[in-house]
Amino acid sequence: MPPVIIVGGGPVGLVSSILLSLQEIPHVLFERHPGTSIHPKACGLNQRTMEIFRHIGVEDEVLRQSAPPETVSHTAWYTSLGSHGQQIYCRNAWGGGEYRARYEEASPCSYRILPQIRLEPILLNRARELNPNGLKHSTEVLTVAEHSEKVIVTVRNEDGTHEDWEAEYVLGSDGGRMMADQLGIAWEGEKDIFDMVSAHFHAPLSKIHPNPNAFISWFINPSLGGSIKSGYLYPLGPFPSNPSTEEWYFGCAMLPDDPQRFDTDAMISRIRKTLDLPDLQIDLRSVSHWYVGSIVTEKFRSKGGRAFLVGDAAHRIPPWGALGMNTGVQDAFNLIWKLAFTLRGTFQDNSSILDSYEEERRPIAKRVAYSSLFNLRSHGDAMDRAIGVSPEQSSAQNQLAMDAFFNKSHPEYAQKHRDVKRAQKTLDGEFCALGTEMGWFYPSIDIKKEGDENNHDGQIGPDGEFDIIHYHPSTIPGHHLPHFWLRRNNVTISSRDLLQSQHFLLLADSPVEWECLKDFRVPYQLELIDGKGGWEDVDGAWKKLKSTDEDCAILVRPDGIITYRDDPLLHDPMPELESILA
């Protein structure tokens, strides 16, 4: 009986498998499909996710296959790509241009673009390397039955036979297909907001596209009623792009006169219509119908306590902002070390540490579900409205509004351009939201309420709202260990590189500070930042971040979250640490 069963082999399931292997926890993963995804879904990998990929040993391969940074530094809006098409606006995005320094300071890793169809094989190879016999494809999970001492998972094997598997815990990473329903867990939020269709196709569009550095092209076609129904387009690689091999993704909301289901001809016609390229040669690879929803499960852990939901099994987040898969990968990073430490008997109260997964991750999921839905609606509420285009107007009215935007002699020209530029401030939440991507934290760990004194070092604004645009590094408990450079013996690393899967990390100015923890039951690795025998604080960031001129020490969880900050010589840390770990 393996201790853990994973249901679903998408990115989140595969990352969960890799993390369990690094924790030396035996497990089995079941995936109903024969291999990795054939239809592109997620593509943006934010820096927190890239830090996790660095931790699990796939960062180099992700960097090798991802889009060159210079080609994904912008996003732009167009009326079309046809002979009469015009660019409406172009801006920096995803750490490019004016945002580059801010993003580089925040992490040792960069924001990358790698479509899911190319990411999944990288994760699968790593998962198989670490667990050669534990990944079962073409194996569909039919039922999950939870008992007091175990979970029984019934699967249908590739040959059609049924088989029961037992485990101590099960992780649902099935994309929301069945696990929540099996466990009797309800969803909350807005469902079926838009009926969408998307396509994966080959076409030599790079020869036509006016800006090779604009990764996502958004279309506002007056005849189609605005942004969401006009659609959006981005390259899928392989990178670097080549007209003979390049693949593309196109997505749009359904129009009233569209067929209920798109066949090949209808999909090709729709792409050509939006792009205004009636003769474009398109080799269609796949079509997907899906509904935009912004929903989160009411619970992330089952009533019996032996099943957990991660990724899309726990939250379905609109893709505007690239937060869905990223949030799921970060779910796994939060949960797996807790599960591993529980299975090894590290904690006295296993239930509480496992309950903390939901306590910490569900508020994050709710926030990003809301912000992603806001991003989606901002394309219409901000950009379309600034130009004067609306699905409620006729095509002729929309065309007149668009003509006024491009006609310098029109009396509304200047105002429309000011409004479009102002709309970009709203869309910053999608294209330069470093606070959303990097600054989230877990307030429940801050048991001394240090963050209340200074709004969590600025991550919470004076108005009490979370700062979605800016990341404010902090060593307040509950926050991520900030990135800063360390040097020893001519080797320079990031503070984030000190994290270990099976140990807590102790960062301290002096070893004397931690002698009181010699009987601490949680395994930890001590790293000194003293500029002598220990690490040298290259840029003085440690001294600044620890928020005191006195000796200081911080304790960091395996997922990079700070659990304790103080001077142990002045205050006995054991009562606080025992409280946190309980």
N, C-alpha and C positions, 0 to 999 in steps of 0.2 A: 504494500500500500504506500504510494508516494505521499509525502506530507501535504503537497499542494497540487491541485489541478487548475490549469488555466483554460478557460473557454474562450476561444477566439485568437487567431494568429495574425491580426493586423499589427500596426506599429506599436500600440500600447501593450498588446499581449506579448509581442516579441521582446520589447524592452523589459517587461516583467520577467520573462524567462531568463534573459541575460542577467538581470539583477539577482534573481534567485540563484543562478549558477555561481555568480561571484560571491554569494553568501554561502555557497556549498550546501544548498538546500535541494534535495532531489525533488523533481516535479515532472509532470506530463502536461503538454499543451495539445489541445484538440482544435483543429481548424477544418471546417467543412469543405473548403475549396481545395483543389489539388495543389495550388501554389499561391504566389503572392497576387495582389490586386492587379487586375488588367485594366481598370478604369481609373484615371487620375482623380484624386480627391484633394488632400491637403498639399501645400507646397512650401509655405514659409516656416522656417525654423528659427525661432527667436533665441536669444543668447542664453537664457536659462536652459533651454532644451539642448543647445549645443554644448553647454557645460556638462550636462548629463552624458551626452554622446562622447565627450572627451573622457569622462569618468569610466565609461563602459568599453572604451577602446575602439570606437568606430569613427571618431572625429576626422581622422586623416582621410579615410575613404569617402566620407561625406563631402569634405572639402574638394577632393579630387573630382567628384562627379557633379558637384553643384554648379549653378550658373556663375560665370565670372562676375565678381562684385561690380565692375564697371557697367555691366549690362543690366543690372537690376537696381540702379541707384535712383530711378525716376518712375513715376507713373503719370499717365496723360489721358486727357479726354479728347475725343474726336467726334465729328459728325459721321464720318465713315472713312474708309481707306481708298475709296474710289476716286475717279478723276476730279470730282467736285468736292471731295472731302476736305475738311479743314480742322486744324488743331484748335481746340477750345482753350485748353490750359495744360501746362506741364509743371510738375513740382518734384522736389526731392522726396525720397521715401526710404524706409528700411535701413537707416544708418548711412545713407549716401549724402554727398554734397555737404550742405550746411550742418547736417546732423552727425557727420563722421566722427569728429573729436569727442562728442558726448557719448556715442556708442563705444568707441575704443576705450574710453576711460572706465566704462562700467564693467567690463568683463575681459578675460583673456581670449574669449571666443567672439566671433563675428556673427551677425545675422546672415543666414544663408538661405538660398532658394534651391530646393531640390524636390521635385514632384514625388508624390508618394509611390508611384509606380517604379521609381528608381531608388527610393529610400528603402522600401521593404526588402528587396533582395540583399541589401547590405546588412540589415538587421537580422534577416534569416540566416545568412552565412555565419554571423557572429554567434547567434543562438545555437546553431548546429555545432559549431566548433566547441562550444562549452558543454553542450548536452546532446551528443550525437544520436541517441536513441529515444529522446524524450519528446520529439515533435512529431505529432501524428496528423498528417494532412489527409484530405478526403475522408474525414471522420467527423460525423455530425453529432453534436450533443442533442439528445432528445429530451431528457428530463434531468432535473437536479432535485434530489430529495435530502433535506437536512434533518439530521438526527442529533441527539445530545452529544455523542462522542465522535461523530463522523459525518461525512457527506457522501452520498451515493450518486454517482453520475452515470447515466445510461447513454451509451453512444451507439450509433449505427456505423459500422465499419465499411470500408470501400466495397467489400464483397456482399454487403447487404445484411450481414449478421449483426445481432444486437449483443452488447456486452456491458456489464456493470463494472465500474471502477469506484474504489473507495479512497478517500483522502481525509486529512484533518481539516483542510480549508480549501475553498474553491474561489478563484478570482474570475469574475465575469467581465470579459473584455470583448464581447461579441457585437459591439456597435449598437446595442439597444435592441437587438433582434428578438431575444426571448428571456434573458436572465432576470430582468426586473419583474416581468410578469410571472415567471416561475416562482420567484421568491415572494410574490404578493406585495411588491413595492410599487407605489403609484408615482406618476409624473406630475409635475406642476409647471405652469408657464404657458406660453403661447404656441400653439401647434398649427401646422399647415397654413402658414402666413402667405407664402407664395408657392405656386406650382412651377417648378423649374425643370428645364431640360439642359443637358450638357453633352458635349461631344469631344471625343479624342480623335484627332485627324492629322494627316500629313498634307502639307501644302507649302509651296516655296514662298511663304509670306515675307520672309526677311528681306527679299529683294524689293518688296513693295512698301514695307512699313517705313514711315518717315523718320522714326527715332529708334535706333537699335538699343538705346539705353533705357527706354521706357518699358519696364517689364510687363505691367498690366496696362492694357489699353481699354478704357471705358468708353462706351459709345452713347451719345445722346442724339438719336435719330428722330427728327421732328415727326416723321410719318409713323413712327412706332410708339410715340407717346412718352418718351423719356428714358432714363437710364436703365432701370431694371428690366424693362421689356426690350430695350435695344440690345443689351448684353455686354459682355466683357470677354477679353481675349488675352491669353498669355502663352509663351512658349514652354514646351515640356522637355526640350532637349532632344537627343543627347547634346550636351554642351562640350565645347563651344559649338554654336549653331552652324549648320551647313544646309544650304537650300535643298540638297539631294536627300537628306535624311531627317530634317527637322520636323518635329511634331508639335501640335498646338492643342490648347484647350479653349473651347468656347462654351459659355453658359449664358442663359437668358430666361426670363420669366415667360410663361406661356401667354400667347395672345388669344383673344376670344375666337378668332377664326382658325386657330391652329388645330391640327388633328389631335385627338385624345392621346394617341401614342405616335411618336415619330418613327417612321421607317427611314431607310437610307436616303431616299429621294427628298423627303420632307425636311430632314435635318440639313442636308446639303443646301437645299433651297433657302432655308432660314439663315444659315451662315452667310451665304452670298447676299441675301437681302440686307442684313445688318451692315456688312462690310461694303456693300455697293460694288461688288466685284462679280458681275454675272457670269463671267467666263473662267473664274478661278477653278483650277483643277484640284479636286479634293479627293483624297483617299481616306475614307471614313473607317476608323478602327473600332470605335464603340460609341454607344449612346446610352445615357442614363437619365431616367426620370426620377425626380426627388422633390420633397417638400422642404421649404425653409421652416425651421422651428427653433424656438428658443426655450428649451425645457430642461429641467433638472429633476432627478428622482428625489422623493421625499426623504429617503434614507440611502446611505452609501454602504451600510452594513446590515445584514439580515437580522431578523428578530432572534434567531437562534445563535447568531454571532459567528457562524462558520463560513459565511459567504460575503464577499465584498464586490462592489461594482466599481470599475475603473474606466476612464476614458468615456467614449460615446455610450457605453452601457449605463453611465451615471449622468451624463449631460450631453445634449445635442446643441451645439453652439453654431450659429450662422458663420459662414467662412469669412465674413467681412472683418478683417483684423487678424486673420490667421491664428486664432486662439484655441481652436478645437483640439487638434492633435497635440499641440504644445501643452495644453492643460492636462490632457490625458497622460502624456509621458511624465509630467510632473506629479500627477496622482500616483503613478507607479513608484516613483522615486521616494515619495513620502511613505507609502505603505510597506514596501518590500522589506526594508530594514527592520521595521517593527514586527513584521511577521516572522522574520528570521530570528530576531532576538527572543521572541516569544517561544518559538519552537526549540530554541537552545536553553530555555529556562532562565534567561537573564533577569527577568522582572518578577517581582513577587505578585503583582496584580496584572496579569496578562490582559484581562478584559478592558481595563482603563486605557492601557497603551494602545490597544487596537481600536477602542472607541474614539481615540484622538484623531484617527484618520478622517472620519466624517466631520468631527468638530473643526478640524483645520482646513480640509479641502472643500467641503460643500459651500462655505461662504465665498471662496474664490470662484468656484464654478458659477454660482449665482451672479456674481459681479461681472464676469466675462460674458456670460450669456446675455445679460442686459446690455453691456457696452457693445457687443457685436451686433445685436439687433438695432441699437441706436446708430451704429455705423452704416448698416444697410439702409435704414430709412433716411439717413443724412444725404445719400446720393440724390434722392428725390426732393427731400425737404430743403436741402441747402443748394446743391448744384442746379438741379432742374428749375427750382423756383427762382434762383438768381438770374437765370436766362429768360425765364418766362414760359418754359415748356411744361405741359401737364397732360396726363392721360385723360383728363376730363375735357380737354379742348380738342378741336378738330385738327387734322393734319395741316390745314391751311393756316389756322391760327398759330400753331406751333412753328410753322415755317416762317411766318412773319416775325415772331419773337426771336428766332435764331438769326434771321436776316438783320435785325436791328443790332444784335450783338456784334456782328462783323462789319456793319456799315458805320464808318467813322463819322459820317455826316448826320447820322440819325440822332435825334435829341436824347434818346435813352442809352446811347452807346456808352458813355462814360460811367453812368450809374450801374449799368449791367456789369461792366468790368470790375467796378468796385465791389459789387455784390458777389461776384464769382471769387474774387480774392478773399473776401470776408468768409465765404463758404469754406475756404480751405482751413480756417481756424477750427471750424467744426470737424472737418475731416482729419485734423491732426490726430484725433483719437484712433484713427485707423492706420495712419502712415508714419507717425513718429511718436508712438505711445510707449516710451521707455519705462514710464512708471507702471503701466499695466503689465508690461512684459517682464520687468525686473524687480519692481519695488514691492510686490505683494508680500505680506508677512502674516504671522499667526499671533494675534493679540493674546490668546489664552495662555501663552508661555510666559508672558510678561507679568508674572504674579505680583511683582512689587510696583507695577504701574509706572515704570520709569518713562514709558512713552507718553503718558498723559502730561508730563511736565513740559515737553517741547514738541508736541504733535508728531511724535515718532521721528524726530530729527528732520521734520518738514515734509515727510511723506503724506501726512494728513495736513490739509491746508487750514488757515485760520477759520474758514467757514465750516470746518468739520468734514469736508469732502476729500476723498482720496485723490492725490495728484496723479492723474493718468499720464501726463506728458513727461514729467521729470522723475528720474530715479534719485533718491536720497540715500546713499549708503549709510548704514547704521550698525552698531554693535549692540543695540538694545535687544534683550532676549525676545525671540520670535522672529527676528529678521535674519536674512541670509548673511553668512560670512561674506563681507565685501571682498572684492578683488583688489589686491595690491601686490606689488612685486617684491620678492625676497631673493637674497643672494647668499650662497655659501660655497666655498671652494670653487669659485669661478662659475658656478651653476646658478642661473636665474630661473625661478619658477613663479607661478601665481600662488597666492594664498589658497586658492581653490584646489590646487593640485595636491594639497596636503590631506584632503579628505580621503578616508578609507572606508571600505564597505563594512567591515566587521568591527570597527572601533570608533569610539568617539575621539574627537581631536581636542587636545588642550593646548592653547596658545598662551604663553606666559612670558613675563620678563625675567623670572628667576625660578629655578627648580624648587627653592625653599617654599615658595607659595603653595605648592601642591603636596607637601609631605603629609598634610592632614588627610589626604585622600588615599593613603596606602591601602586602606581596607574597603575602598569603593568597589561595589560589586560589578559595575559596568566596565567592560574593557575600554581602555583609552590609550592614546599615543600622545606623549608630551613632546611639543616642539617649542623651543626657546627662541625668542626674538630679542637677542641681547647684543648683536653685533660683535660677539666674541666667539665662543665656541658654537653658538647657535646661528640662527639666520640673521642677516643684516636687513634692516628695513630700508630698501633702496631709495624710495622717494619720501620717506618720513610719514607715510600714510598710516602705519600702525599707531604711531604716537598720536596722530590727529584723531583717528577713529575710536581709539579706546576711551576718549573723552575725559582723561585725567592725566596729570603729570606724575601721579603716584604709580607704583607698581600695580600691574593689572593682569588679570587672567580671564580668559573666556573659554567656555566649554561648548563644543560644536557637535551636533548630531551627525551621523553618517550622511544625511541628506543635506548637509550644509547649513542647517538652522541653528542659530545660537540659543543655548538653553540657560546660560549663566554668564554673568559679567560682574566682577567685583575684585576687591583685594582680599584674598583669603587670610592674610595676616591680620586684617582688621576685623573681619567678620567670618565666623565659622560657616563654611558653605554647605556643610552636610545637611542641616535641616531643610534648606531651600532645595537642594538637589534631590533629596529624598521625596520632597513634595512634588517636584516637577516630574520625576520618573514614576511616581505613583499614579 
